């Protein structure tokens, strides 16, 4: 679990440091290409670059006023102004509910404040909008594991690994949780998000 926590801390660092000056046009195509490359990448520096590029695409918001809210919320998180960041991301969600990363950022702020129910709700909204969000699935797995919901933690970690097979420590964490009863399948809602997993 410690290795996975370290990995999630690294993912959080990537998420908070993402450059929002990424390409605005055709982000779906760009993301598709990045995910394809990530699946087959073997060089550690290439993997890190691809992960960072994916985070950049997720953070990018074409509308300038919405982008300003995204940047403000990220800055507030970096400064540990978590309540303010939650308010800022809520404003962004209110005007742009389809921006998956607004939900994910708010989920992260809730998680950092120890508000697991609010974080879980926002993670579920994130993956509804971006089903490849390995960062959200990793966070979901962590929360489910901490709540003792081992099967749902395994389901979340397996989806994180599906979209990013390079997450350090995830294989060991999946196996550890399976030993603790996380191998029991058959749940019609394996993530606890009110829908089947993808």
Long-range contacts (C-beta under 8 A, 24 or more apart in sequence): 1-145, 1-173, 1-176, 3-168, 3-169, 3-172, 3-173, 4-138, 4-142, 4-167, 4-168, 4-169, 4-170, 4-172, 4-173, 5-142, 6-168, 6-169, 7-138, 7-167, 7-168, 7-169, 7-170, 8-138, 8-139, 8-142, 11-51, 11-134, 11-135, 11-138, 11-167, 12-108, 14-51, 14-52, 14-55, 15-55, 15-59, 15-104, 15-105, 15-108, 15-135, 16-74, 16-77, 16-78, 17-52, 18-52, 18-55, 18-56, 18-58, 18-59, 18-74, 19-56, 19-59, 20-56, 20-59, 20-60, 20-61, 20-67, 20-70, 20-71, 22-53, 22-56, 22-57, 22-59, 22-60, 23-57, 23-60, 24-60, 24-62, 27-57, 27-60, 30-57, 31-57, 31-58, 31-132, 35-132, 35-163, 38-163, 38-164, 38-165, 38-166, 39-165, 41-166, 47-166, 51-164, 51-166, 55-135, 58-100, 58-101, 58-104, 58-130, 58-133, 59-101, 61-92, 61-96, 61-99, 61-101, 63-96, 65-95, 66-92, 66-95, 66-96, 66-99, 69-95, 69-102, 70-99, 70-101, 70-102, 70-105, 73-102, 73-105, 73-106, 73-109, 74-105, 77-105, 77-108, 77-109, 77-112, 82-109, 82-112, 82-113, 83-113, 85-109, 86-110, 86-113, 98-129, 99-129, 100-125, 100-126, 100-127, 100-129, 100-130, 100-133, 101-126, 101-130, 103-129, 104-130, 104-133, 104-135, 104-136, 107-136, 107-139, 108-139, 111-139, 111-143, 116-143, 116-146, 116-147, 119-143, 120-192, 123-193, 124-191, 124-192, 124-193, 124-194, 127-159, 127-191, 127-193, 127-198, 128-193, 128-195, 131-198, 132-163, 133-163, 134-159, 134-160, 134-161, 134-163, 134-164, 134-167, 135-160, 137-163, 138-167, 138-170, 140-191, 141-173, 144-192, 145-173, 145-177, 149-192, 150-177, 150-178, 150-180, 150-181, 150-182, 151-181, 151-182, 151-183, 151-184, 151-185, 151-187, 151-190, 152-187, 152-190, 152-191, 152-192, 153-177, 153-182, 154-178, 154-182, 154-183, 155-187, 155-190, 155-191, 155-197, 156-191, 159-191, 159-197, 159-198
